[in-house]
Amino acid sequence: MAQTPQQRQANMRFAKAQEKKMGRPDVAQVVKPRGPQKSPISKVWIIVLAFVLCGGLLFEVLRLFF
């Protein structure tokens, strides 16, 4: 079913009202360049996690040789 001109105008008015409610994004915020991202976990915790995961394997290999 095609829109009548009155429906089209009402839809355009509604869309404009919704756009005003939402506001417009700042151009400076959208195009802002980003630097390198920081990891959410520190290097110390990554090392501890790697030791926990791989440390058992290391100790098992040492146990087999000695």
Predicted model as a PDB file, atoms N, CA, C, CB and O in Angstrom, pLDDT in the B-factor column:
MODEL        1                                                                  
ATOM      1  N   MET A   1       0.842  -1.164   0.000  1.00 70.00           N  
ATOM      2  CA  MET A   1       0.000   0.000   0.000  1.00 70.00           C  
ATOM      3  C   MET A   1       0.894   1.237   0.000  1.00 70.00           C  
ATOM      4  CB  MET A   1      -0.962  -0.007   1.213  1.00 70.00           C  
ATOM      5  O   MET A   1       1.777   1.370   0.848  1.00 70.00           O  
ATOM      6  N   ALA A   2       0.671   2.108  -0.920  1.00 80.00           N  
ATOM      7  CA  ALA A   2       1.487   3.309  -1.067  1.00 80.00           C  
ATOM      8  C   ALA A   2       1.061   4.367  -0.055  1.00 80.00           C  
ATOM      9  CB  ALA A   2       1.381   3.863  -2.499  1.00 80.00           C  
ATOM     10  O   ALA A   2      -0.090   4.422   0.377  1.00 80.00           O  
ATOM     11  N   GLN A   3       2.030   5.205   0.306  1.00 84.00           N  
ATOM     12  CA  GLN A   3       1.734   6.285   1.244  1.00 84.00           C  
ATOM     13  C   GLN A   3       1.043   7.433   0.520  1.00 84.00           C  
ATOM     14  CB  GLN A   3       3.023   6.781   1.931  1.00 84.00           C  
ATOM     15  O   GLN A   3       1.343   7.745  -0.632  1.00 84.00           O  
ATOM     16  N   THR A   4       0.128   8.037   1.219  1.00 92.00           N  
ATOM     17  CA  THR A   4      -0.485   9.236   0.675  1.00 92.00           C  
ATOM     18  C   THR A   4       0.422  10.418   1.013  1.00 92.00           C  
ATOM     19  CB  THR A   4      -1.936   9.446   1.239  1.00 92.00           C  
ATOM     20  O   THR A   4       1.250  10.313   1.918  1.00 92.00           O  
ATOM     21  N   PRO A   5       0.284  11.525   0.312  1.00 92.00           N  
ATOM     22  CA  PRO A   5       1.122  12.684   0.639  1.00 92.00           C  
ATOM     23  C   PRO A   5       0.969  13.143   2.091  1.00 92.00           C  
ATOM     24  CB  PRO A   5       0.787  13.832  -0.287  1.00 92.00           C  
ATOM     25  O   PRO A   5       1.934  13.614   2.693  1.00 92.00           O  
ATOM     26  N   GLN A   6      -0.227  13.011   2.654  1.00 94.00           N  
ATOM     27  CA  GLN A   6      -0.434  13.408   4.048  1.00 94.00           C  
ATOM     28  C   GLN A   6       0.342  12.478   4.988  1.00 94.00           C  
ATOM     29  CB  GLN A   6      -1.945  13.392   4.398  1.00 94.00           C  
ATOM     30  O   GLN A   6       0.925  12.936   5.971  1.00 94.00           O  
ATOM     31  N   GLN A   7       0.352  11.185   4.691  1.00 94.00           N  
ATOM     32  CA  GLN A   7       1.097  10.239   5.521  1.00 94.00           C  
ATOM     33  C   GLN A   7       2.603  10.503   5.432  1.00 94.00           C  
ATOM     34  CB  GLN A   7       0.785   8.791   5.093  1.00 94.00           C  
ATOM     35  O   GLN A   7       3.324  10.445   6.428  1.00 94.00           O  
ATOM     36  N   ARG A   8       3.052  10.795   4.209  1.00 93.00           N  
ATOM     37  CA  ARG A   8       4.475  11.067   4.009  1.00 93.00           C  
ATOM     38  C   ARG A   8       4.905  12.299   4.809  1.00 93.00           C  
ATOM     39  CB  ARG A   8       4.780  11.269   2.511  1.00 93.00           C  
ATOM     40  O   ARG A   8       5.966  12.291   5.432  1.00 93.00           O  
ATOM     41  N   GLN A   9       4.088  13.357   4.796  1.00 94.00           N  
ATOM     42  CA  GLN A   9       4.407  14.567   5.549  1.00 94.00           C  
ATOM     43  C   GLN A   9       4.388  14.291   7.044  1.00 94.00           C  
ATOM     44  CB  GLN A   9       3.424  15.689   5.206  1.00 94.00           C  
ATOM     45  O   GLN A   9       5.246  14.774   7.783  1.00 94.00           O  
ATOM     46  N   ALA A  10       3.401  13.508   7.489  1.00 95.00           N  
ATOM     47  CA  ALA A  10       3.333  13.173   8.914  1.00 95.00           C  
ATOM     48  C   ALA A  10       4.554  12.357   9.328  1.00 95.00           C  
ATOM     49  CB  ALA A  10       2.037  12.394   9.229  1.00 95.00           C  
ATOM     50  O   ALA A  10       5.102  12.574  10.408  1.00 95.00           O  
ATOM     51  N   ASN A  11       4.982  11.428   8.491  1.00 93.00           N  
ATOM     52  CA  ASN A  11       6.171  10.632   8.798  1.00 93.00           C  
ATOM     53  C   ASN A  11       7.425  11.495   8.852  1.00 93.00           C  
ATOM     54  CB  ASN A  11       6.347   9.526   7.763  1.00 93.00           C  
ATOM     55  O   ASN A  11       8.290  11.278   9.701  1.00 93.00           O  
ATOM     56  N   MET A  12       7.530  12.473   7.952  1.00 93.00           N  
ATOM     57  CA  MET A  12       8.692  13.364   7.959  1.00 93.00           C  
ATOM     58  C   MET A  12       8.698  14.225   9.219  1.00 93.00           C  
ATOM     59  CB  MET A  12       8.699  14.258   6.700  1.00 93.00           C  
ATOM     60  O   MET A  12       9.753  14.427   9.819  1.00 93.00           O  
ATOM     61  N   ARG A  13       7.526  14.740   9.635  1.00 94.00           N  
ATOM     62  CA  ARG A  13       7.456  15.529  10.861  1.00 94.00           C  
ATOM     63  C   ARG A  13       7.840  14.674  12.072  1.00 94.00           C  
ATOM     64  CB  ARG A  13       6.041  16.115  11.045  1.00 94.00           C  
ATOM     65  O   ARG A  13       8.562  15.130  12.958  1.00 94.00           O  
ATOM     66  N   PHE A  14       7.353  13.435  12.101  1.00 94.00           N  
ATOM     67  CA  PHE A  14       7.682  12.537  13.203  1.00 94.00           C  
ATOM     68  C   PHE A  14       9.185  12.245  13.232  1.00 94.00           C  
ATOM     69  CB  PHE A  14       6.884  11.224  13.083  1.00 94.00           C  
ATOM     70  O   PHE A  14       9.787  12.232  14.306  1.00 94.00           O  
ATOM     71  N   ALA A  15       9.791  12.014  12.077  1.00 91.00           N  
ATOM     72  CA  ALA A  15      11.224  11.729  12.012  1.00 91.00           C  
ATOM     73  C   ALA A  15      12.044  12.925  12.494  1.00 91.00           C  
ATOM     74  CB  ALA A  15      11.629  11.353  10.579  1.00 91.00           C  
ATOM     75  O   ALA A  15      13.045  12.752  13.189  1.00 91.00           O  
ATOM     76  N   LYS A  16      11.627  14.129  12.129  1.00 89.00           N  
ATOM     77  CA  LYS A  16      12.332  15.322  12.585  1.00 89.00           C  
ATOM     78  C   LYS A  16      12.224  15.484  14.096  1.00 89.00           C  
ATOM     79  CB  LYS A  16      11.783  16.563  11.886  1.00 89.00           C  
ATOM     80  O   LYS A  16      13.194  15.856  14.756  1.00 89.00           O  
ATOM     81  N   ALA A  17      11.047  15.205  14.642  1.00 89.00           N  
ATOM     82  CA  ALA A  17      10.857  15.311  16.090  1.00 89.00           C  
ATOM     83  C   ALA A  17      11.734  14.289  16.814  1.00 89.00           C  
ATOM     84  CB  ALA A  17       9.367  15.103  16.461  1.00 89.00           C  
ATOM     85  O   ALA A  17      12.316  14.601  17.853  1.00 89.00           O  
ATOM     86  N   GLN A  18      11.832  13.081  16.278  1.00 88.00           N  
ATOM     87  CA  GLN A  18      12.669  12.049  16.896  1.00 88.00           C  
ATOM     88  C   GLN A  18      14.145  12.430  16.818  1.00 88.00           C  
ATOM     89  CB  GLN A  18      12.437  10.688  16.215  1.00 88.00           C  
ATOM     90  O   GLN A  18      14.901  12.182  17.757  1.00 88.00           O  
ATOM     91  N   GLU A  19      14.555  13.029  15.709  1.00 84.00           N  
ATOM     92  CA  GLU A  19      15.948  13.456  15.555  1.00 84.00           C  
ATOM     93  C   GLU A  19      16.292  14.547  16.572  1.00 84.00           C  
ATOM     94  CB  GLU A  19      16.203  13.965  14.117  1.00 84.00           C  
ATOM     95  O   GLU A  19      17.399  14.563  17.111  1.00 84.00           O  
ATOM     96  N   LYS A  20      15.366  15.441  16.833  1.00 83.00           N  
ATOM     97  CA  LYS A  20      15.600  16.482  17.835  1.00 83.00           C  
ATOM     98  C   LYS A  20      15.714  15.888  19.228  1.00 83.00           C  
ATOM     99  CB  LYS A  20      14.479  17.517  17.802  1.00 83.00           C  
ATOM    100  O   LYS A  20      16.511  16.358  20.040  1.00 83.00           O  
ATOM    101  N   LYS A  21      14.928  14.861  19.513  1.00 83.00           N  
ATOM    102  CA  LYS A  21      14.989  14.215  20.823  1.00 83.00           C  
ATOM    103  C   LYS A  21      16.336  13.539  21.041  1.00 83.00           C  
ATOM    104  CB  LYS A  21      13.862  13.194  20.968  1.00 83.00           C  
ATOM    105  O   LYS A  21      16.899  13.596  22.134  1.00 83.00           O  
ATOM    106  N   MET A  22      16.851  12.898  19.992  1.00 83.00           N  
ATOM    107  CA  MET A  22      18.123  12.168  20.104  1.00 83.00           C  
ATOM    108  C   MET A  22      19.317  13.112  20.114  1.00 83.00           C  
ATOM    109  CB  MET A  22      18.267  11.172  18.955  1.00 83.00           C  
ATOM    110  O   MET A  22      20.338  12.812  20.732  1.00 83.00           O  
ATOM    111  N   GLY A  23      19.203  14.224  19.452  1.00 71.00           N  
ATOM    112  CA  GLY A  23      20.332  15.129  19.351  1.00 71.00           C  
ATOM    113  C   GLY A  23      21.259  14.686  18.246  1.00 71.00           C  
ATOM    114  O   GLY A  23      21.068  13.633  17.639  1.00 71.00           O  
ATOM    115  N   ARG A  24      22.243  15.483  17.997  1.00 65.00           N  
ATOM    116  CA  ARG A  24      23.185  15.157  16.936  1.00 65.00           C  
ATOM    117  C   ARG A  24      24.554  14.896  17.546  1.00 65.00           C  
ATOM    118  CB  ARG A  24      23.258  16.296  15.886  1.00 65.00           C  
ATOM    119  O   ARG A  24      24.935  15.573  18.501  1.00 65.00           O  
ATOM    120  N   PRO A  25      25.289  13.947  17.030  1.00 62.00           N  
ATOM    121  CA  PRO A  25      26.612  13.658  17.588  1.00 62.00           C  
ATOM    122  C   PRO A  25      27.603  14.762  17.247  1.00 62.00           C  
ATOM    123  CB  PRO A  25      27.129  12.312  17.070  1.00 62.00           C  
ATOM    124  O   PRO A  25      27.525  15.373  16.181  1.00 62.00           O  
ATOM    125  N   ASP A  26      28.536  15.014  18.161  1.00 62.00           N  
ATOM    126  CA  ASP A  26      29.581  15.983  17.887  1.00 62.00           C  
ATOM    127  C   ASP A  26      30.539  15.396  16.858  1.00 62.00           C  
ATOM    128  CB  ASP A  26      30.332  16.378  19.186  1.00 62.00           C  
ATOM    129  O   ASP A  26      30.960  14.245  16.969  1.00 62.00           O  
ATOM    130  N   VAL A  27      30.874  16.197  15.865  1.00 60.00           N  
ATOM    131  CA  VAL A  27      31.775  15.721  14.818  1.00 60.00           C  
ATOM    132  C   VAL A  27      33.156  15.455  15.403  1.00 60.00           C  
ATOM    133  CB  VAL A  27      31.865  16.745  13.664  1.00 60.00           C  
ATOM    134  O   VAL A  27      33.840  14.524  14.977  1.00 60.00           O  
ATOM    135  N   ALA A  28      33.571  16.260  16.372  1.00 55.00           N  
ATOM    136  CA  ALA A  28      34.898  16.086  16.971  1.00 55.00           C  
ATOM    137  C   ALA A  28      34.993  14.760  17.718  1.00 55.00           C  
ATOM    138  CB  ALA A  28      35.214  17.250  17.924  1.00 55.00           C  
ATOM    139  O   ALA A  28      36.052  14.132  17.719  1.00 55.00           O  
ATOM    140  N   GLN A  29      33.916  14.324  18.349  1.00 56.00           N  
ATOM    141  CA  GLN A  29      33.945  13.068  19.090  1.00 56.00           C  
ATOM    142  C   GLN A  29      33.926  11.871  18.157  1.00 56.00           C  
ATOM    143  CB  GLN A  29      32.772  12.995  20.050  1.00 56.00           C  
ATOM    144  O   GLN A  29      34.555  10.854  18.449  1.00 56.00           O  
ATOM    145  N   VAL A  30      33.226  11.968  17.054  1.00 55.00           N  
ATOM    146  CA  VAL A  30      33.102  10.842  16.139  1.00 55.00           C  
ATOM    147  C   VAL A  30      34.408  10.599  15.402  1.00 55.00           C  
ATOM    148  CB  VAL A  30      31.971  11.082  15.143  1.00 55.00           C  
ATOM    149  O   VAL A  30      34.776   9.446  15.180  1.00 55.00           O  
ATOM    150  N   VAL A  31      35.120  11.657  15.017  1.00 58.00           N  
ATOM    151  CA  VAL A  31      36.311  11.526  14.185  1.00 58.00           C  
ATOM    152  C   VAL A  31      37.588  11.575  15.023  1.00 58.00           C  
ATOM    153  CB  VAL A  31      36.336  12.625  13.128  1.00 58.00           C  
ATOM    154  O   VAL A  31      38.686  11.620  14.470  1.00 58.00           O  
ATOM    155  N   LYS A  32      37.456  11.568  16.346  1.00 61.00           N  
ATOM    156  CA  LYS A  32      38.620  11.695  17.215  1.00 61.00           C  
ATOM    157  C   LYS A  32      39.565  10.510  17.019  1.00 61.00           C  
ATOM    158  CB  LYS A  32      38.185  11.796  18.690  1.00 61.00           C  
ATOM    159  O   LYS A  32      39.152   9.360  17.165  1.00 61.00           O  
ATOM    160  N   PRO A  33      40.840  10.786  16.685  1.00 65.00           N  
ATOM    161  CA  PRO A  33      41.787   9.673  16.505  1.00 65.00           C  
ATOM    162  C   PRO A  33      42.138   9.049  17.852  1.00 65.00           C  
ATOM    163  CB  PRO A  33      43.074  10.159  15.791  1.00 65.00           C  
ATOM    164  O   PRO A  33      42.200   9.729  18.876  1.00 65.00           O  
ATOM    165  N   ARG A  34      42.360   7.765  17.825  1.00 74.00           N  
ATOM    166  CA  ARG A  34      42.679   7.045  19.053  1.00 74.00           C  
ATOM    167  C   ARG A  34      44.135   6.618  19.036  1.00 74.00           C  
ATOM    168  CB  ARG A  34      41.760   5.822  19.228  1.00 74.00           C  
ATOM    169  O   ARG A  34      44.704   6.301  17.992  1.00 74.00           O  
ATOM    170  N   GLY A  35      44.714   6.619  20.217  1.00 77.00           N  
ATOM    171  CA  GLY A  35      46.077   6.141  20.370  1.00 77.00           C  
ATOM    172  C   GLY A  35      46.071   4.633  20.563  1.00 77.00           C  
ATOM    173  O   GLY A  35      45.034   3.988  20.405  1.00 77.00           O  
ATOM    174  N   PRO A  36      47.206   4.076  20.899  1.00 81.00           N  
ATOM    175  CA  PRO A  36      47.244   2.633  21.140  1.00 81.00           C  
ATOM    176  C   PRO A  36      46.398   2.271  22.361  1.00 81.00           C  
ATOM    177  CB  PRO A  36      48.698   2.155  21.337  1.00 81.00           C  
ATOM    178  O   PRO A  36      46.402   2.985  23.363  1.00 81.00           O  
ATOM    179  N   GLN A  37      45.680   1.165  22.267  1.00 80.00           N  
ATOM    180  CA  GLN A  37      44.797   0.769  23.350  1.00 80.00           C  
ATOM    181  C   GLN A  37      45.576   0.025  24.421  1.00 80.00           C  
ATOM    182  CB  GLN A  37      43.650  -0.096  22.824  1.00 80.00           C  
ATOM    183  O   GLN A  37      46.466  -0.773  24.127  1.00 80.00           O  
ATOM    184  N   LYS A  38      45.222   0.303  25.668  1.00 82.00           N  
ATOM    185  CA  LYS A  38      45.847  -0.395  26.781  1.00 82.00           C  
ATOM    186  C   LYS A  38      45.142  -1.726  26.984  1.00 82.00           C  
ATOM    187  CB  LYS A  38      45.802   0.459  28.075  1.00 82.00           C  
ATOM    188  O   LYS A  38      43.944  -1.859  26.735  1.00 82.00           O  
ATOM    189  N   SER A  39      45.900  -2.695  27.435  1.00 82.00           N  
ATOM    190  CA  SER A  39      45.327  -3.990  27.743  1.00 82.00           C  
ATOM    191  C   SER A  39      44.548  -3.887  29.044  1.00 82.00           C  
ATOM    192  CB  SER A  39      46.423  -5.076  27.838  1.00 82.00           C  
ATOM    193  O   SER A  39      44.991  -3.202  29.965  1.00 82.00           O  
ATOM    194  N   PRO A  40      43.404  -4.545  29.147  1.00 87.00           N  
ATOM    195  CA  PRO A  40      42.636  -4.467  30.386  1.00 87.00           C  
ATOM    196  C   PRO A  40      43.266  -5.247  31.526  1.00 87.00           C  
ATOM    197  CB  PRO A  40      41.244  -4.967  30.154  1.00 87.00           C  
ATOM    198  O   PRO A  40      42.823  -5.126  32.668  1.00 87.00           O  
ATOM    199  N   ILE A  41      44.287  -6.041  31.246  1.00 89.00           N  
ATOM    200  CA  ILE A  41      44.961  -6.824  32.277  1.00 89.00           C  
ATOM    201  C   ILE A  41      46.452  -6.499  32.206  1.00 89.00           C  
ATOM    202  CB  ILE A  41      44.700  -8.370  32.094  1.00 89.00           C  
ATOM    203  O   ILE A  41      47.007  -6.364  31.115  1.00 89.00           O  
ATOM    204  N   SER A  42      47.098  -6.373  33.362  1.00 91.00           N  
ATOM    205  CA  SER A  42      48.502  -5.971  33.370  1.00 91.00           C  
ATOM    206  C   SER A  42      49.407  -7.133  32.955  1.00 91.00           C  
ATOM    207  CB  SER A  42      48.902  -5.459  34.761  1.00 91.00           C  
ATOM    208  O   SER A  42      48.996  -8.293  32.955  1.00 91.00           O  
ATOM    209  N   LYS A  43      50.638  -6.792  32.605  1.00 92.00           N  
ATOM    210  CA  LYS A  43      51.605  -7.800  32.162  1.00 92.00           C  
ATOM    211  C   LYS A  43      51.934  -8.782  33.282  1.00 92.00           C  
ATOM    212  CB  LYS A  43      52.888  -7.127  31.666  1.00 92.00           C  
ATOM    213  O   LYS A  43      52.180  -9.960  33.021  1.00 92.00           O  
ATOM    214  N   VAL A  44      51.938  -8.309  34.516  1.00 95.00           N  
ATOM    215  CA  VAL A  44      52.234  -9.188  35.652  1.00 95.00           C  
ATOM    216  C   VAL A  44      51.191 -10.288  35.745  1.00 95.00           C  
ATOM    217  CB  VAL A  44      52.286  -8.385  36.971  1.00 95.00           C  
ATOM    218  O   VAL A  44      51.537 -11.452  35.948  1.00 95.00           O  
ATOM    219  N   TRP A  45      49.912  -9.936  35.599  1.00 95.00           N  
ATOM    220  CA  TRP A  45      48.852 -10.936  35.690  1.00 95.00           C  
ATOM    221  C   TRP A  45      48.890 -11.888  34.505  1.00 95.00           C  
ATOM    222  CB  TRP A  45      47.488 -10.259  35.772  1.00 95.00           C  
ATOM    223  O   TRP A  45      48.537 -13.059  34.646  1.00 95.00           O  
ATOM    224  N   ILE A  46      49.312 -11.408  33.342  1.00 93.00           N  
ATOM    225  CA  ILE A  46      49.450 -12.292  32.185  1.00 93.00           C  
ATOM    226  C   ILE A  46      50.541 -13.323  32.448  1.00 93.00           C  
ATOM    227  CB  ILE A  46      49.770 -11.479  30.906  1.00 93.00           C  
ATOM    228  O   ILE A  46      50.389 -14.494  32.098  1.00 93.00           O  
ATOM    229  N   ILE A  47      51.650 -12.889  33.071  1.00 93.00           N  
ATOM    230  CA  ILE A  47      52.736 -13.815  33.390  1.00 93.00           C  
ATOM    231  C   ILE A  47      52.278 -14.829  34.436  1.00 93.00           C  
ATOM    232  CB  ILE A  47      53.977 -13.044  33.894  1.00 93.00           C  
ATOM    233  O   ILE A  47      52.573 -16.019  34.316  1.00 93.00           O  
ATOM    234  N   VAL A  48      51.566 -14.372  35.452  1.00 93.00           N  
ATOM    235  CA  VAL A  48      51.058 -15.285  36.478  1.00 93.00           C  
ATOM    236  C   VAL A  48      50.104 -16.305  35.853  1.00 93.00           C  
ATOM    237  CB  VAL A  48      50.343 -14.496  37.603  1.00 93.00           C  
ATOM    238  O   VAL A  48      50.175 -17.493  36.170  1.00 93.00           O  
ATOM    239  N   LEU A  49      49.223 -15.857  34.979  1.00 91.00           N  
ATOM    240  CA  LEU A  49      48.286 -16.754  34.318  1.00 91.00           C  
ATOM    241  C   LEU A  49      49.019 -17.762  33.440  1.00 91.00           C  
ATOM    242  CB  LEU A  49      47.288 -15.956  33.484  1.00 91.00           C  
ATOM    243  O   LEU A  49      48.664 -18.941  33.426  1.00 91.00           O  
ATOM    244  N   ALA A  50      50.037 -17.312  32.707  1.00 90.00           N  
ATOM    245  CA  ALA A  50      50.815 -18.221  31.871  1.00 90.00           C  
ATOM    246  C   ALA A  50      51.541 -19.246  32.727  1.00 90.00           C  
ATOM    247  CB  ALA A  50      51.817 -17.441  31.013  1.00 90.00           C  
ATOM    248  O   ALA A  50      51.626 -20.415  32.351  1.00 90.00           O  
ATOM    249  N   PHE A  51      52.066 -18.825  33.876  1.00 90.00           N  
ATOM    250  CA  PHE A  51      52.752 -19.764  34.762  1.00 90.00           C  
ATOM    251  C   PHE A  51      51.775 -20.800  35.311  1.00 90.00           C  
ATOM    252  CB  PHE A  51      53.437 -19.014  35.917  1.00 90.00           C  
ATOM    253  O   PHE A  51      52.105 -21.983  35.395  1.00 90.00           O  
ATOM    254  N   VAL A  52      50.591 -20.365  35.681  1.00 90.00           N  
ATOM    255  CA  VAL A  52      49.600 -21.306  36.211  1.00 90.00           C  
ATOM    256  C   VAL A  52      49.205 -22.313  35.135  1.00 90.00           C  
ATOM    257  CB  VAL A  52      48.350 -20.552  36.730  1.00 90.00           C  
ATOM    258  O   VAL A  52      49.065 -23.504  35.415  1.00 90.00           O  
ATOM    259  N   LEU A  53      49.027 -21.836  33.910  1.00 88.00           N  
ATOM    260  CA  LEU A  53      48.606 -22.732  32.836  1.00 88.00           C  
ATOM    261  C   LEU A  53      49.728 -23.639  32.350  1.00 88.00           C  
ATOM    262  CB  LEU A  53      48.074 -21.929  31.681  1.00 88.00           C  
ATOM    263  O   LEU A  53      49.505 -24.820  32.085  1.00 88.00           O  
ATOM    264  N   CYS A  54      50.943 -23.086  32.230  1.00 90.00           N  
ATOM    265  CA  CYS A  54      52.059 -23.860  31.676  1.00 90.00           C  
ATOM    266  C   CYS A  54      53.022 -24.364  32.739  1.00 90.00           C  
ATOM    267  CB  CYS A  54      52.815 -23.024  30.681  1.00 90.00           C  
ATOM    268  O   CYS A  54      53.877 -25.202  32.451  1.00 90.00           O  
ATOM    269  N   GLY A  55      52.896 -23.871  33.952  1.00 87.00           N  
ATOM    270  CA  GLY A  55      53.818 -24.276  35.014  1.00 87.00           C  
ATOM    271  C   GLY A  55      53.687 -25.743  35.366  1.00 87.00           C  
ATOM    272  O   GLY A  55      54.688 -26.406  35.637  1.00 87.00           O  
ATOM    273  N   GLY A  56      52.474 -26.258  35.366  1.00 86.00           N  
ATOM    274  CA  GLY A  56      52.268 -27.674  35.654  1.00 86.00           C  
ATOM    275  C   GLY A  56      52.982 -28.545  34.635  1.00 86.00           C  
ATOM    276  O   GLY A  56      53.589 -29.553  34.996  1.00 86.00           O  
ATOM    277  N   LEU A  57      52.915 -28.169  33.379  1.00 87.00           N  
ATOM    278  CA  LEU A  57      53.613 -28.909  32.327  1.00 87.00           C  
ATOM    279  C   LEU A  57      55.122 -28.855  32.542  1.00 87.00           C  
ATOM    280  CB  LEU A  57      53.252 -28.346  30.940  1.00 87.00           C  
ATOM    281  O   LEU A  57      55.811 -29.862  32.378  1.00 87.00           O  
ATOM    282  N   LEU A  58      55.632 -27.694  32.904  1.00 85.00           N  
ATOM    283  CA  LEU A  58      57.069 -27.543  33.156  1.00 85.00           C  
ATOM    284  C   LEU A  58      57.509 -28.429  34.312  1.00 85.00           C  
ATOM    285  CB  LEU A  58      57.416 -26.074  33.454  1.00 85.00           C  
ATOM    286  O   LEU A  58      58.527 -29.114  34.209  1.00 85.00           O  
ATOM    287  N   PHE A  59      56.768 -28.428  35.402  1.00 87.00           N  
ATOM    288  CA  PHE A  59      57.126 -29.268  36.541  1.00 87.00           C  
ATOM    289  C   PHE A  59      57.011 -30.752  36.216  1.00 87.00           C  
ATOM    290  CB  PHE A  59      56.247 -28.935  37.730  1.00 87.00           C  
ATOM    291  O   PHE A  59      57.792 -31.557  36.724  1.00 87.00           O  
ATOM    292  N   GLU A  60      56.065 -31.120  35.391  1.00 88.00           N  
ATOM    293  CA  GLU A  60      55.907 -32.525  35.016  1.00 88.00           C  
ATOM    294  C   GLU A  60      57.086 -32.979  34.162  1.00 88.00           C  
ATOM    295  CB  GLU A  60      54.580 -32.742  34.256  1.00 88.00           C  
ATOM    296  O   GLU A  60      57.575 -34.095  34.339  1.00 88.00           O  
ATOM    297  N   VAL A  61      57.546 -32.151  33.255  1.00 88.00           N  
ATOM    298  CA  VAL A  61      58.719 -32.497  32.416  1.00 88.00           C  
ATOM    299  C   VAL A  61      59.960 -32.604  33.308  1.00 88.00           C  
ATOM    300  CB  VAL A  61      58.946 -31.420  31.279  1.00 88.00           C  
ATOM    301  O   VAL A  61      60.757 -33.526  33.134  1.00 88.00           O  
ATOM    302  N   LEU A  62      60.138 -31.685  34.254  1.00 88.00           N  
ATOM    303  CA  LEU A  62      61.279 -31.760  35.163  1.00 88.00           C  
ATOM    304  C   LEU A  62      61.214 -33.031  36.021  1.00 88.00           C  
ATOM    305  CB  LEU A  62      61.326 -30.510  36.063  1.00 88.00           C  
ATOM    306  O   LEU A  62      62.248 -33.641  36.295  1.00 88.00           O  
ATOM    307  N   ARG A  63      60.043 -33.426  36.436  1.00 90.00           N  
ATOM    308  CA  ARG A  63      59.876 -34.632  37.239  1.00 90.00           C  
ATOM    309  C   ARG A  63      60.254 -35.878  36.434  1.00 90.00           C  
ATOM    310  CB  ARG A  63      58.428 -34.743  37.745  1.00 90.00           C  
ATOM    311  O   ARG A  63      60.812 -36.829  36.981  1.00 90.00           O  
ATOM    312  N   LEU A  64      59.949 -35.869  35.139  1.00 90.00           N  
ATOM    313  CA  LEU A  64      60.279 -37.046  34.312  1.00 90.00           C  
ATOM    314  C   LEU A  64      61.800 -37.208  34.147  1.00 90.00           C  
ATOM    315  CB  LEU A  64      59.609 -36.925  32.918  1.00 90.00           C  
ATOM    316  O   LEU A  64      62.294 -38.333  34.086  1.00 90.00           O  
ATOM    317  N   PHE A  65      62.529 -36.114  34.077  1.00 87.00           N  
ATOM    318  CA  PHE A  65      63.981 -36.191  33.866  1.00 87.00           C  
ATOM    319  C   PHE A  65      64.748 -36.420  35.151  1.00 87.00           C  
ATOM    320  CB  PHE A  65      64.476 -34.929  33.211  1.00 87.00           C  
ATOM    321  O   PHE A  65      65.854 -36.959  35.109  1.00 87.00           O  
ATOM    322  N   PHE A  66      64.200 -36.030  36.294  1.00 83.00           N  
ATOM    323  CA  PHE A  66      64.964 -36.144  37.541  1.00 83.00           C  
ATOM    324  C   PHE A  66      64.345 -37.112  38.480  1.00 83.00           C  
ATOM    325  CB  PHE A  66      65.092 -34.818  38.214  1.00 83.00           C  
ATOM    326  O   PHE A  66      64.863 -37.326  39.577  1.00 83.00           O  
TER     327      PHE A  66                                                      
ENDMDL                                                                          
END                                                                             
